[in-house]
Amino acid sequence: MNAPQLAAVLLAGGSSQRMGQDKALLPVKGFRHLGERNWQQLIDLKPTVLWLSRQPHQVELGLSAPDGCHYKILADDIAGAGPLAGIQAAVKAALNDQIDELILLPVDMPHIRSQDLQQLISSGRAACKAACYQQDSLPICLPLYLPVSQELLRWLNEQLQNPAARRSVGSLIHTFASVQLPSPGTHALTNTNTPDEWAEHAHY
């Protein structure tokens, strides 16, 4: 049996309104910015392809992929629809490029590690289901391992085309069967949306 074709996707196309500046460009020790730091976590997974979810008007992050790993930038089809639009673009690209599975990482998690992502991939593959972490018995919707299917793309399209829909990753997890793993560590799943959150967590 051939190994599954994995796309590792960095979700970095949000507006960062609450942060007041592009979260992908926040400075991180040892890297040019947070985007590069989390891109490296995806590179360490040795995926088939590396994709960056980023909008055409946003500053380029200057990222690249290792030799033999295809890299491209995906723009949302529907602007301003949140991370679900980035996921929809990735699923559509995956079906077009014969990619079997996605690991989706938001750019605003300064402590996530490649081993945390690999645990999601391994658990999701074993169960043939989506996989995420949980904390206090509630799912942490991202990062997310996601098997690709036409059914999933149809659901995403319906959500994004319906103004009354919740358009949330949480709805996706509740709609499709998932494995939910215990949190990998105290700060591993922290995401930073405001300057105060960044000031609190950037030094850990």
C-alpha positions in Angstrom: 0.0 0.0 0.0 1.3 3.4 -0.9 2.0 5.9 1.9 -0.8 8.6 2.3 -0.1 11.8 0.6 0.0 14.5 3.3 -0.3 18.3 2.8 0.9 20.4 5.7 -0.9 23.7 5.7 -0.1 26.9 7.6 -3.2 29.0 8.1 -1.9 32.6 8.0 -4.5 34.5 6.0 -6.6 36.0 8.8 -7.0 39.7 9.3 -5.4 39.8 12.8 -7.8 42.6 13.8 -7.5 42.0 17.6 -3.7 41.8 17.5 -3.5 45.1 15.6 -0.8 43.7 13.3 -0.1 40.6 11.2 0.3 37.7 13.6 2.5 35.9 11.1 5.1 38.6 11.3 5.4 38.7 15.1 9.0 38.4 16.2 10.2 35.1 17.6 13.6 34.2 18.9 15.6 32.1 16.5 13.4 32.9 13.6 12.5 35.9 11.4 8.9 35.7 12.6 6.1 33.5 14.0 5.2 32.4 10.5 8.7 31.0 9.9 8.7 29.3 13.3 5.5 27.4 12.7 6.5 26.7 9.1 9.5 24.8 10.4 7.2 22.7 12.6 5.4 21.6 9.4 8.7 21.0 7.5 9.8 18.7 10.3 6.8 16.4 9.5 8.3 15.7 6.1 5.0 16.1 4.3 4.4 15.5 0.6 3.6 19.1 0.0 3.7 22.4 2.1 0.9 24.9 1.6 0.6 28.4 2.9 -2.9 29.9 3.4 -2.4 33.6 2.7 -4.3 36.3 0.9 -2.9 38.2 -2.1 -2.9 41.6 -0.4 -0.9 40.3 2.6 2.9 40.7 3.0 4.9 37.8 1.7 6.5 35.7 4.4 9.5 34.6 2.4 9.0 30.9 3.2 10.3 28.0 1.1 10.2 24.2 1.1 12.9 21.6 1.2 14.1 20.0 -2.1 11.5 17.5 -3.3 8.6 19.1 -1.4 6.2 21.1 -3.5 5.2 24.5 -2.0 2.3 26.8 -3.0 0.2 29.6 -1.6 -3.6 29.2 -1.3 -5.9 32.2 -1.2 -9.4 31.9 0.2 -12.3 31.7 -2.3 -14.5 33.6 0.1 -12.9 36.6 1.8 -13.5 37.3 5.5 -15.0 33.9 6.3 -12.4 32.8 8.9 -10.3 29.7 9.1 -13.1 27.6 7.5 -12.4 29.4 4.2 -8.7 28.5 4.5 -9.6 24.8 5.1 -12.0 24.8 2.2 -9.3 26.1 -0.2 -6.9 23.4 1.1 -9.4 20.6 0.7 -10.2 21.7 -2.8 -6.5 21.9 -3.7 -6.0 18.5 -2.1 -8.7 16.8 -4.2 -7.3 18.5 -7.3 -3.7 17.4 -6.5 -4.6 13.8 -5.3 -3.6 14.6 -1.7 -5.2 12.2 0.9 -4.9 14.1 4.1 -4.2 17.5 5.7 -2.6 18.7 8.9 -3.8 22.3 9.5 -1.8 24.6 11.8 -2.9 28.2 12.6 0.0 30.7 12.6 -0.8 32.1 16.0 0.3 29.2 18.2 3.8 30.1 19.5 4.5 26.8 21.4 3.1 24.1 19.2 5.7 21.4 18.3 6.1 19.1 15.3 5.7 16.1 17.6 2.3 17.4 18.8 1.2 17.6 15.1 2.6 14.1 14.4 0.5 12.7 17.2 -2.6 14.0 15.6 -1.6 12.6 12.2 -0.8 9.1 13.7 -4.0 9.0 15.7 -6.2 10.2 12.9 -4.6 7.8 10.4 -5.1 4.9 12.8 -8.8 5.7 13.2 -9.4 7.0 9.7 -11.0 10.1 11.2 -10.3 13.7 11.8 -8.1 14.3 14.9 -7.7 17.3 17.3 -6.8 17.9 20.9 -9.1 18.6 23.8 -8.8 20.5 27.0 -11.3 20.5 29.9 -13.4 18.0 27.9 -13.9 20.4 25.0 -12.3 20.1 21.6 -9.5 22.5 20.6 -10.4 22.8 17.0 -6.9 23.7 15.6 -4.4 22.2 14.9 -6.4 19.6 13.0 -5.7 16.4 11.1 -8.3 16.0 8.3 -8.8 13.2 5.8 -9.8 14.6 2.5 -13.1 13.7 0.8 -15.6 15.0 -1.7 -18.2 14.8 1.1 -16.1 17.2 3.2 -15.7 19.7 0.4 -19.4 19.7 -0.3 -20.1 20.4 3.4 -17.5 23.2 3.5 -19.0 24.8 0.3 -22.5 24.6 1.8 -21.3 26.3 5.0 -19.5 29.1 3.3 -22.3 29.8 0.8 -24.9 30.0 3.6 -24.9 33.3 5.4 -26.8 31.8 8.3 -24.3 29.0 8.9 -21.9 29.1 11.8 -18.9 28.8 9.5 -16.8 27.3 12.4 -14.2 24.7 12.6 -16.1 23.4 15.7 -19.1 22.7 13.5 -16.8 20.7 11.2 -15.5 18.6 14.1 -19.0 17.9 15.4 -20.3 17.0 11.9 -17.5 14.6 11.0 -16.3 11.8 13.2 -13.1 12.7 15.1 -10.5 11.5 17.5 -9.9 13.9 20.4 -6.6 13.6 22.2 -5.6 15.0 25.6 -3.6 18.2 25.6 0.1 17.6 25.0 1.3 20.2 27.5 0.6 23.3 29.5 1.2 25.9 26.8 1.3 23.8 23.7 -2.2 24.7 22.5 -2.1 28.4 23.4 -3.1 30.7 20.6 -2.4 34.4 20.8 -5.0 36.8 19.5 -4.3 40.1 21.3 -1.2 42.1 22.3 -1.7 41.2 25.9 -1.8 37.4 25.1 1.3 37.7 23.0 3.1 39.6 25.8 2.1 36.9 28.2 3.1 33.8 26.1 5.9 34.9 23.8 8.6 34.4 26.4 7.8 30.8 27.4 
